[in-house]
Amino acid sequence: MAQLLKDHPEYRQKAGSENPKAVQLVMVGSARNESDNNRIKQLREKAHELGITDNVTFVINAPFGELQAWLARSKIGIHAMLDEHFGIGVVEYM
């Protein structure tokens, strides 16, 4: 995301303004334990460090209906859970 916004500043969202071309990285997932919460904290800090916080949204422990709404309007999905035994996230994308 940081590289995209560097190469294409027209996609950058600026706080307090509407940019119809702005792209958004939405990270949707669960926080099951302290380790997950720490990982989310690190991701938030990295977004801040990269200066992309206005283009990144974290949706944590959303109700299923909200999850479905995000997936329905998404253009791209990346399943990043390590060692998931089934891959339900990929099925939910479909």
Biopython code that builds the backbone (N, CA, C, O; Angstrom):
import numpy as np
from Bio.PDB.StructureBuilder import StructureBuilder

atoms = [
    (1, "MET", "N", (0.834, -1.187, 0.000)),
    (1, "MET", "CA", (0.000, 0.000, 0.000)),
    (1, "MET", "C", (0.876, 1.247, 0.000)),
    (1, "MET", "O", (0.604, 2.209, -0.719)),
    (2, "ALA", "N", (1.919, 1.223, 0.805)),
    (2, "ALA", "CA", (2.811, 2.393, 0.861)),
    (2, "ALA", "C", (3.436, 2.656, -0.502)),
    (2, "ALA", "O", (3.534, 3.809, -0.924)),
    (3, "GLN", "N", (3.855, 1.611, -1.191)),
    (3, "GLN", "CA", (4.475, 1.782, -2.510)),
    (3, "GLN", "C", (3.445, 2.266, -3.531)),
    (3, "GLN", "O", (3.748, 3.125, -4.359)),
    (4, "LEU", "N", (2.241, 1.723, -3.476)),
    (4, "LEU", "CA", (1.184, 2.174, -4.379)),
    (4, "LEU", "C", (0.926, 3.665, -4.209)),
    (4, "LEU", "O", (0.835, 4.404, -5.189)),
    (5, "LEU", "N", (0.808, 4.098, -2.962)),
    (5, "LEU", "CA", (0.526, 5.512, -2.695)),
    (5, "LEU", "C", (1.707, 6.412, -3.054)),
    (5, "LEU", "O", (1.525, 7.575, -3.416)),
    (6, "LYS", "N", (2.901, 5.872, -2.953)),
    (6, "LYS", "CA", (4.087, 6.635, -3.370)),
    (6, "LYS", "C", (4.087, 6.813, -4.888)),
    (6, "LYS", "O", (4.352, 7.900, -5.401)),
    (7, "ASP", "N", (3.784, 5.715, -5.599)),
    (7, "ASP", "CA", (3.788, 5.750, -7.055)),
    (7, "ASP", "C", (2.567, 6.474, -7.632)),
    (7, "ASP", "O", (2.635, 7.047, -8.719)),
    (8, "HIS", "N", (1.455, 6.442, -6.898)),
    (8, "HIS", "CA", (0.197, 7.028, -7.370)),
    (8, "HIS", "C", (-0.438, 7.858, -6.261)),
    (8, "HIS", "O", (-1.405, 7.418, -5.638)),
    (9, "PRO", "N", (0.082, 9.032, -6.011)),
    (9, "PRO", "CA", (-0.450, 9.856, -4.917)),
    (9, "PRO", "C", (-1.913, 10.250, -5.108)),
    (9, "PRO", "O", (-2.570, 10.668, -4.155)),
    (10, "GLU", "N", (-2.421, 10.122, -6.316)),
    (10, "GLU", "CA", (-3.835, 10.439, -6.548)),
    (10, "GLU", "C", (-4.773, 9.468, -5.829)),
    (10, "GLU", "O", (-5.964, 9.747, -5.691)),
    (11, "TYR", "N", (-4.247, 8.333, -5.373)),
    (11, "TYR", "CA", (-5.053, 7.351, -4.635)),
    (11, "TYR", "C", (-5.034, 7.594, -3.127)),
    (11, "TYR", "O", (-5.717, 6.898, -2.375)),
    (12, "ARG", "N", (-4.269, 8.560, -2.696)),
    (12, "ARG", "CA", (-4.126, 8.826, -1.261)),
    (12, "ARG", "C", (-5.367, 9.523, -0.716)),
    (12, "ARG", "O", (-5.908, 10.440, -1.333)),
    (13, "GLN", "N", (-5.801, 9.068, 0.446)),
    (13, "GLN", "CA", (-6.904, 9.713, 1.175)),
    (13, "GLN", "C", (-6.284, 10.647, 2.194)),
    (13, "GLN", "O", (-5.400, 10.250, 2.954)),
    (14, "LYS", "N", (-6.740, 11.873, 2.210)),
    (14, "LYS", "CA", (-6.249, 12.827, 3.200)),
    (14, "LYS", "C", (-7.321, 13.030, 4.250)),
    (14, "LYS", "O", (-8.498, 13.195, 3.928)),
    (15, "ALA", "N", (-6.912, 13.016, 5.499)),
    (15, "ALA", "CA", (-7.853, 13.170, 6.615)),
    (15, "ALA", "C", (-8.693, 14.423, 6.429)),
    (15, "ALA", "O", (-8.173, 15.494, 6.116)),
    (16, "GLY", "N", (-9.990, 14.276, 6.625)),
    (16, "GLY", "CA", (-10.897, 15.415, 6.569)),
    (16, "GLY", "C", (-11.343, 15.802, 5.173)),
    (16, "GLY", "O", (-12.050, 16.796, 5.008)),
    (17, "SER", "N", (-10.944, 15.038, 4.162)),
    (17, "SER", "CA", (-11.375, 15.357, 2.803)),
    (17, "SER", "C", (-11.835, 14.090, 2.096)),
    (17, "SER", "O", (-11.467, 12.980, 2.481)),
    (18, "GLU", "N", (-12.637, 14.270, 1.067)),
    (18, "GLU", "CA", (-13.116, 13.149, 0.270)),
    (18, "GLU", "C", (-12.342, 13.095, -1.033)),
    (18, "GLU", "O", (-12.302, 14.075, -1.778)),
    (19, "ASN", "N", (-11.735, 11.966, -1.307)),
    (19, "ASN", "CA", (-11.046, 11.760, -2.578)),
    (19, "ASN", "C", (-11.729, 10.573, -3.265)),
    (19, "ASN", "O", (-11.578, 9.438, -2.811)),
    (20, "PRO", "N", (-12.465, 10.808, -4.332)),
    (20, "PRO", "CA", (-13.180, 9.717, -4.993)),
    (20, "PRO", "C", (-12.265, 8.653, -5.595)),
    (20, "PRO", "O", (-12.708, 7.539, -5.878)),
    (21, "LYS", "N", (-10.992, 8.991, -5.791)),
    (21, "LYS", "CA", (-10.035, 8.019, -6.322)),
    (21, "LYS", "C", (-9.315, 7.240, -5.220)),
    (21, "LYS", "O", (-8.579, 6.298, -5.517)),
    (22, "ALA", "N", (-9.512, 7.610, -3.974)),
    (22, "ALA", "CA", (-8.765, 6.994, -2.871)),
    (22, "ALA", "C", (-9.021, 5.496, -2.795)),
    (22, "ALA", "O", (-10.148, 5.032, -2.969)),
    (23, "VAL", "N", (-7.969, 4.761, -2.536)),
    (23, "VAL", "CA", (-8.073, 3.322, -2.309)),
    (23, "VAL", "C", (-7.939, 3.060, -0.819)),
    (23, "VAL", "O", (-7.338, 3.845, -0.086)),
    (24, "GLN", "N", (-8.504, 1.956, -0.392)),
    (24, "GLN", "CA", (-8.502, 1.628, 1.032)),
    (24, "GLN", "C", (-8.075, 0.177, 1.209)),
    (24, "GLN", "O", (-8.602, -0.719, 0.550)),
    (25, "LEU", "N", (-7.136, -0.044, 2.084)),
    (25, "LEU", "CA", (-6.772, -1.389, 2.513)),
    (25, "LEU", "C", (-7.559, -1.651, 3.778)),
    (25, "LEU", "O", (-7.369, -0.968, 4.784)),
    (26, "VAL", "N", (-8.439, -2.635, 3.736)),
    (26, "VAL", "CA", (-9.264, -2.971, 4.892)),
    (26, "VAL", "C", (-8.830, -4.340, 5.376)),
    (26, "VAL", "O", (-8.949, -5.331, 4.655)),
    (27, "MET", "N", (-8.329, -4.392, 6.591)),
    (27, "MET", "CA", (-7.900, -5.651, 7.187)),
    (27, "MET", "C", (-9.002, -6.121, 8.125)),
    (27, "MET", "O", (-9.271, -5.506, 9.156)),
    (28, "VAL", "N", (-9.627, -7.216, 7.746)),
    (28, "VAL", "CA", (-10.768, -7.755, 8.477)),
    (28, "VAL", "C", (-10.344, -9.060, 9.120)),
    (28, "VAL", "O", (-9.800, -9.936, 8.448)),
    (29, "GLY", "N", (-10.586, -9.200, 10.412)),
    (29, "GLY", "CA", (-10.228, -10.454, 11.059)),
    (29, "GLY", "C", (-10.581, -10.483, 12.521)),
    (29, "GLY", "O", (-11.183, -9.558, 13.066)),
    (30, "SER", "N", (-10.188, -11.572, 13.137)),
    (30, "SER", "CA", (-10.484, -11.806, 14.547)),
    (30, "SER", "C", (-9.235, -11.630, 15.390)),
    (30, "SER", "O", (-8.115, -11.856, 14.931)),
    (31, "ALA", "N", (-9.446, -11.231, 16.601)),
    (31, "ALA", "CA", (-8.388, -11.210, 17.600)),
    (31, "ALA", "C", (-8.788, -12.226, 18.655)),
    (31, "ALA", "O", (-9.646, -11.963, 19.498)),
    (32, "ARG", "N", (-8.153, -13.393, 18.597)),
    (32, "ARG", "CA", (-8.518, -14.494, 19.479)),
    (32, "ARG", "C", (-7.821, -14.450, 20.828)),
    (32, "ARG", "O", (-8.309, -15.006, 21.813)),
    (33, "ASN", "N", (-6.672, -13.782, 20.862)),
    (33, "ASN", "CA", (-5.869, -13.830, 22.078)),
    (33, "ASN", "C", (-4.881, -12.661, 22.097)),
    (33, "ASN", "O", (-4.881, -11.815, 21.204)),
    (34, "GLU", "N", (-4.050, -12.634, 23.124)),
    (34, "GLU", "CA", (-3.084, -11.540, 23.279)),
    (34, "GLU", "C", (-2.103, -11.482, 22.118)),
    (34, "GLU", "O", (-1.711, -10.396, 21.691)),
    (35, "SER", "N", (-1.707, -12.626, 21.610)),
    (35, "SER", "CA", (-0.790, -12.660, 20.474)),
    (35, "SER", "C", (-1.404, -11.981, 19.251)),
    (35, "SER", "O", (-0.736, -11.205, 18.568)),
    (36, "ASP", "N", (-2.672, -12.272, 18.976)),
    (36, "ASP", "CA", (-3.363, -11.614, 17.863)),
    (36, "ASP", "C", (-3.465, -10.108, 18.102)),
    (36, "ASP", "O", (-3.237, -9.317, 17.186)),
    (37, "ASN", "N", (-3.801, -9.714, 19.316)),
    (37, "ASN", "CA", (-3.902, -8.288, 19.641)),
    (37, "ASN", "C", (-2.568, -7.580, 19.459)),
    (37, "ASN", "O", (-2.522, -6.444, 18.987)),
    (38, "ASN", "N", (-1.486, -8.247, 19.833)),
    (38, "ASN", "CA", (-0.155, -7.668, 19.640)),
    (38, "ASN", "C", (0.170, -7.508, 18.156)),
    (38, "ASN", "O", (0.762, -6.507, 17.752)),
    (39, "ARG", "N", (-0.214, -8.489, 17.352)),
    (39, "ARG", "CA", (0.026, -8.422, 15.912)),
    (39, "ARG", "C", (-0.750, -7.247, 15.294)),
    (39, "ARG", "O", (-0.225, -6.530, 14.443)),
    (40, "ILE", "N", (-1.983, -7.062, 15.725)),
    (40, "ILE", "CA", (-2.788, -5.937, 15.235)),
    (40, "ILE", "C", (-2.137, -4.619, 15.631)),
    (40, "ILE", "O", (-2.069, -3.685, 14.832)),
    (41, "LYS", "N", (-1.667, -4.553, 16.853)),
    (41, "LYS", "CA", (-0.978, -3.338, 17.314)),
    (41, "LYS", "C", (0.244, -3.055, 16.448)),
    (41, "LYS", "O", (0.485, -1.909, 16.069)),
    (42, "GLN", "N", (1.013, -4.090, 16.136)),
    (42, "GLN", "CA", (2.192, -3.915, 15.287)),
    (42, "GLN", "C", (1.806, -3.444, 13.881)),
    (42, "GLN", "O", (2.486, -2.605, 13.291)),
    (43, "LEU", "N", (0.718, -3.989, 13.357)),
    (43, "LEU", "CA", (0.256, -3.576, 12.034)),
    (43, "LEU", "C", (-0.191, -2.116, 12.032)),
    (43, "LEU", "O", (0.101, -1.373, 11.095)),
    (44, "ARG", "N", (-0.890, -1.713, 13.071)),
    (44, "ARG", "CA", (-1.306, -0.311, 13.186)),
    (44, "ARG", "C", (-0.090, 0.609, 13.262)),
    (44, "ARG", "O", (-0.055, 1.662, 12.625)),
    (45, "GLU", "N", (0.906, 0.202, 14.047)),
    (45, "GLU", "CA", (2.134, 0.999, 14.181)),
    (45, "GLU", "C", (2.870, 1.085, 12.851)),
    (45, "GLU", "O", (3.407, 2.137, 12.504)),
    (46, "LYS", "N", (2.898, -0.017, 12.104)),
    (46, "LYS", "CA", (3.571, -0.028, 10.804)),
    (46, "LYS", "C", (2.856, 0.898, 9.821)),
    (46, "LYS", "O", (3.506, 1.624, 9.069)),
    (47, "ALA", "N", (1.530, 0.876, 9.823)),
    (47, "ALA", "CA", (0.763, 1.777, 8.955)),
    (47, "ALA", "C", (1.092, 3.229, 9.291)),
    (47, "ALA", "O", (1.261, 4.060, 8.398)),
    (48, "HIS", "N", (1.181, 3.525, 10.582)),
    (48, "HIS", "CA", (1.531, 4.884, 11.020)),
    (48, "HIS", "C", (2.946, 5.241, 10.553)),
    (48, "HIS", "O", (3.180, 6.323, 10.014)),
    (49, "GLU", "N", (3.877, 4.321, 10.766)),
    (49, "GLU", "CA", (5.274, 4.533, 10.367)),
    (49, "GLU", "C", (5.384, 4.799, 8.862)),
    (49, "GLU", "O", (6.186, 5.627, 8.432)),
    (50, "LEU", "N", (4.578, 4.095, 8.069)),
    (50, "LEU", "CA", (4.615, 4.251, 6.616)),
    (50, "LEU", "C", (3.799, 5.442, 6.117)),
    (50, "LEU", "O", (3.837, 5.779, 4.934)),
    (51, "GLY", "N", (3.063, 6.074, 7.030)),
    (51, "GLY", "CA", (2.270, 7.239, 6.656)),
    (51, "GLY", "C", (1.052, 6.910, 5.812)),
    (51, "GLY", "O", (0.661, 7.692, 4.946)),
    (52, "ILE", "N", (0.452, 5.751, 6.065)),
    (52, "ILE", "CA", (-0.686, 5.322, 5.249)),
    (52, "ILE", "C", (-1.953, 5.115, 6.076)),
    (52, "ILE", "O", (-2.895, 4.482, 5.601)),
    (53, "THR", "N", (-1.994, 5.623, 7.273)),
    (53, "THR", "CA", (-3.125, 5.356, 8.170)),
    (53, "THR", "C", (-4.462, 5.839, 7.615)),
    (53, "THR", "O", (-5.498, 5.253, 7.930)),
    (54, "ASP", "N", (-4.468, 6.887, 6.801)),
    (54, "ASP", "CA", (-5.729, 7.369, 6.242)),
    (54, "ASP", "C", (-6.261, 6.431, 5.157)),
    (54, "ASP", "O", (-7.424, 6.534, 4.766)),
    (55, "ASN", "N", (-5.426, 5.525, 4.674)),
    (55, "ASN", "CA", (-5.831, 4.575, 3.644)),
    (55, "ASN", "C", (-5.928, 3.146, 4.168)),
    (55, "ASN", "O", (-6.085, 2.205, 3.390)),
    (56, "VAL", "N", (-5.836, 2.986, 5.473)),
    (56, "VAL", "CA", (-5.900, 1.647, 6.066)),
    (56, "VAL", "C", (-6.966, 1.633, 7.154)),
    (56, "VAL", "O", (-7.010, 2.513, 8.014)),
    (57, "THR", "N", (-7.815, 0.627, 7.101)),
    (57, "THR", "CA", (-8.860, 0.443, 8.101)),
    (57, "THR", "C", (-8.721, -0.956, 8.691)),
    (57, "THR", "O", (-8.522, -1.929, 7.964)),
    (58, "PHE", "N", (-8.827, -1.048, 9.997)),
    (58, "PHE", "CA", (-8.805, -2.338, 10.683)),
    (58, "PHE", "C", (-10.215, -2.626, 11.187)),
    (58, "PHE", "O", (-10.799, -1.818, 11.909)),
    (59, "VAL", "N", (-10.752, -3.766, 10.809)),
    (59, "VAL", "CA", (-12.073, -4.200, 11.260)),
    (59, "VAL", "C", (-11.845, -5.487, 12.049)),
    (59, "VAL", "O", (-11.588, -6.545, 11.476)),
    (60, "ILE", "N", (-11.943, -5.377, 13.362)),
    (60, "ILE", "CA", (-11.579, -6.487, 14.242)),
    (60, "ILE", "C", (-12.828, -7.045, 14.921)),
    (60, "ILE", "O", (-13.636, -6.299, 15.474)),
    (61, "ASN", "N", (-12.971, -8.362, 14.870)),
    (61, "ASN", "CA", (-14.080, -9.071, 15.524)),
    (61, "ASN", "C", (-15.449, -8.531, 15.098)),
    (61, "ASN", "O", (-16.349, -8.371, 15.922)),
    (62, "ALA", "N", (-15.587, -8.260, 13.821)),
    (62, "ALA", "CA", (-16.857, -7.744, 13.299)),
    (62, "ALA", "C", (-17.924, -8.834, 13.326)),
    (62, "ALA", "O", (-17.608, -10.014, 13.173)),
    (63, "PRO", "N", (-19.178, -8.451, 13.520)),
    (63, "PRO", "CA", (-20.267, -9.414, 13.403)),
    (63, "PRO", "C", (-20.294, -9.970, 11.976)),
    (63, "PRO", "O", (-19.816, -9.326, 11.042)),
    (64, "PHE", "N", (-20.856, -11.165, 11.820)),
    (64, "PHE", "CA", (-20.831, -11.849, 10.530)),
    (64, "PHE", "C", (-21.455, -11.015, 9.419)),
    (64, "PHE", "O", (-20.945, -11.011, 8.299)),
    (65, "GLY", "N", (-22.532, -10.317, 9.698)),
    (65, "GLY", "CA", (-23.172, -9.476, 8.688)),
    (65, "GLY", "C", (-22.261, -8.379, 8.190)),
    (65, "GLY", "O", (-22.236, -8.082, 6.996)),
    (66, "GLU", "N", (-21.511, -7.771, 9.095)),
    (66, "GLU", "CA", (-20.560, -6.726, 8.696)),
    (66, "GLU", "C", (-19.431, -7.332, 7.866)),
    (66, "GLU", "O", (-19.000, -6.746, 6.872)),
    (67, "LEU", "N", (-18.958, -8.501, 8.277)),
    (67, "LEU", "CA", (-17.926, -9.216, 7.508)),
    (67, "LEU", "C", (-18.423, -9.460, 6.087)),
    (67, "LEU", "O", (-17.696, -9.212, 5.125)),
    (68, "GLN", "N", (-19.648, -9.941, 5.950)),
    (68, "GLN", "CA", (-20.215, -10.196, 4.628)),
    (68, "GLN", "C", (-20.286, -8.911, 3.802)),
    (68, "GLN", "O", (-20.007, -8.927, 2.604)),
    (69, "ALA", "N", (-20.652, -7.819, 4.429)),
    (69, "ALA", "CA", (-20.750, -6.545, 3.713)),
    (69, "ALA", "C", (-19.383, -6.107, 3.195)),
    (69, "ALA", "O", (-19.268, -5.637, 2.062)),
    (70, "TRP", "N", (-18.350, -6.257, 4.016)),
    (70, "TRP", "CA", (-17.000, -5.896, 3.558)),
    (70, "TRP", "C", (-16.576, -6.784, 2.399)),
    (70, "TRP", "O", (-16.035, -6.294, 1.407)),
    (71, "LEU", "N", (-16.815, -8.076, 2.514)),
    (71, "LEU", "CA", (-16.408, -8.995, 1.449)),
    (71, "LEU", "C", (-17.173, -8.716, 0.162)),
    (71, "LEU", "O", (-16.612, -8.828, -0.928)),
    (72, "ALA", "N", (-18.438, -8.357, 0.275)),
    (72, "ALA", "CA", (-19.273, -8.109, -0.911)),
    (72, "ALA", "C", (-18.776, -6.919, -1.721)),
    (72, "ALA", "O", (-18.924, -6.907, -2.943)),
    (73, "ARG", "N", (-18.194, -5.922, -1.072)),
    (73, "ARG", "CA", (-17.756, -4.744, -1.816)),
    (73, "ARG", "C", (-16.246, -4.713, -2.058)),
    (73, "ARG", "O", (-15.725, -3.732, -2.590)),
    (74, "SER", "N", (-15.555, -5.759, -1.679)),
    (74, "SER", "CA", (-14.108, -5.826, -1.886)),
    (74, "SER", "C", (-13.770, -6.194, -3.319)),
    (74, "SER", "O", (-14.519, -6.905, -3.988)),
    (75, "LYS", "N", (-12.649, -5.708, -3.771)),
    (75, "LYS", "CA", (-12.154, -6.034, -5.114)),
    (75, "LYS", "C", (-11.126, -7.164, -5.067)),
    (75, "LYS", "O", (-11.028, -7.965, -5.996)),
    (76, "ILE", "N", (-10.366, -7.219, -3.982)),
    (76, "ILE", "CA", (-9.281, -8.193, -3.834)),
    (76, "ILE", "C", (-9.341, -8.754, -2.418)),
    (76, "ILE", "O", (-9.632, -8.024, -1.470)),
    (77, "GLY", "N", (-9.069, -10.037, -2.276)),
    (77, "GLY", "CA", (-8.990, -10.647, -0.952)),
    (77, "GLY", "C", (-7.676, -11.387, -0.795)),
    (77, "GLY", "O", (-7.252, -12.101, -1.703)),
    (78, "ILE", "N", (-7.041, -11.226, 0.328)),
    (78, "ILE", "CA", (-5.816, -11.951, 0.635)),
    (78, "ILE", "C", (-6.049, -12.691, 1.940)),
    (78, "ILE", "O", (-6.371, -12.088, 2.964)),
    (79, "HIS", "N", (-5.883, -13.993, 1.890)),
    (79, "HIS", "CA", (-6.060, -14.808, 3.090)),
    (79, "HIS", "C", (-4.690, -15.008, 3.714)),
    (79, "HIS", "O", (-3.817, -15.629, 3.107)),
    (80, "ALA", "N", (-4.493, -14.495, 4.906)),
    (80, "ALA", "CA", (-3.158, -14.469, 5.490)),
    (80, "ALA", "C", (-3.011, -15.313, 6.758)),
    (80, "ALA", "O", (-1.958, -15.278, 7.393)),
    (81, "MET", "N", (-4.038, -16.066, 7.138)),
    (81, "MET", "CA", (-3.932, -16.851, 8.370)),
    (81, "MET", "C", (-2.963, -18.017, 8.159)),
    (81, "MET", "O", (-3.078, -18.769, 7.192)),
    (82, "LEU", "N", (-2.042, -18.147, 9.050)),
    (82, "LEU", "CA", (-1.036, -19.196, 8.988)),
    (82, "LEU", "C", (-1.621, -20.530, 9.439)),
    (82, "LEU", "O", (-2.245, -20.616, 10.496)),
    (83, "ASP", "N", (-1.420, -21.548, 8.646)),
    (83, "ASP", "CA", (-1.778, -22.929, 9.004)),
    (83, "ASP", "C", (-3.266, -23.141, 9.265)),
    (83, "ASP", "O", (-3.631, -23.982, 10.087)),
    (84, "GLU", "N", (-4.123, -22.399, 8.586)),
    (84, "GLU", "CA", (-5.550, -22.680, 8.759)),
    (84, "GLU", "C", (-5.846, -24.011, 8.095)),
    (84, "GLU", "O", (-5.401, -24.260, 6.974)),
    (85, "HIS", "N", (-6.586, -24.863, 8.771)),
    (85, "HIS", "CA", (-6.792, -26.239, 8.305)),
    (85, "HIS", "C", (-7.786, -26.357, 7.160)),
    (85, "HIS", "O", (-7.779, -27.368, 6.457)),
    (86, "PHE", "N", (-8.641, -25.363, 6.948)),
    (86, "PHE", "CA", (-9.671, -25.496, 5.917)),
    (86, "PHE", "C", (-9.643, -24.370, 4.895)),
    (86, "PHE", "O", (-9.782, -24.634, 3.701)),
    (87, "GLY", "N", (-9.475, -23.164, 5.309)),
    (87, "GLY", "CA", (-9.489, -22.036, 4.383)),
    (87, "GLY", "C", (-10.857, -21.426, 4.207)),
    (87, "GLY", "O", (-11.212, -21.002, 3.107)),
    (88, "ILE", "N", (-11.629, -21.374, 5.273)),
    (88, "ILE", "CA", (-12.990, -20.832, 5.184)),
    (88, "ILE", "C", (-12.980, -19.391, 4.696)),
    (88, "ILE", "O", (-13.930, -18.950, 4.048)),
    (89, "GLY", "N", (-11.931, -18.662, 4.998)),
    (89, "GLY", "CA", (-11.837, -17.288, 4.528)),
    (89, "GLY", "C", (-11.915, -17.206, 3.016)),
    (89, "GLY", "O", (-12.573, -16.316, 2.476)),
    (90, "VAL", "N", (-11.259, -18.115, 2.332)),
    (90, "VAL", "CA", (-11.297, -18.137, 0.869)),
    (90, "VAL", "C", (-12.716, -18.457, 0.385)),
    (90, "VAL", "O", (-13.194, -17.868, -0.585)),
    (91, "VAL", "N", (-13.372, -19.379, 1.056)),
    (91, "VAL", "CA", (-14.759, -19.705, 0.706)),
    (91, "VAL", "C", (-15.644, -18.496, 0.931)),
    (91, "VAL", "O", (-16.531, -18.227, 0.121)),
    (92, "GLU", "N", (-15.427, -17.759, 2.010)),
    (92, "GLU", "CA", (-16.231, -16.566, 2.297)),
    (92, "GLU", "C", (-16.012, -15.499, 1.223)),
    (92, "GLU", "O", (-16.950, -14.780, 0.878)),
    (93, "TYR", "N", (-14.801, -15.382, 0.690)),
    (93, "TYR", "CA", (-14.562, -14.429, -0.403)),
    (93, "TYR", "C", (-15.484, -14.738, -1.571)),
    (93, "TYR", "O", (-16.071, -13.843, -2.178)),
    (94, "MET", "N", (-15.598, -16.030, -1.872)),
    (94, "MET", "CA", (-16.402, -16.450, -3.028)),
    (94, "MET", "C", (-17.867, -16.172, -2.762)),
    (94, "MET", "O", (-18.713, -16.452, -3.611)),
]
sb = StructureBuilder()
sb.init_structure("model")
sb.init_model(0)
sb.init_chain("A")
sb.init_seg("    ")
for serial, (resi, resn, name, xyz) in enumerate(atoms, 1):
    if name == "N":
        sb.init_residue(resn, " ", resi, " ")
    sb.init_atom(name, np.array(xyz, "f"), 0.0, 1.0, " ", f" {name:<3s}", serial, name[0])
structure = sb.get_structure()
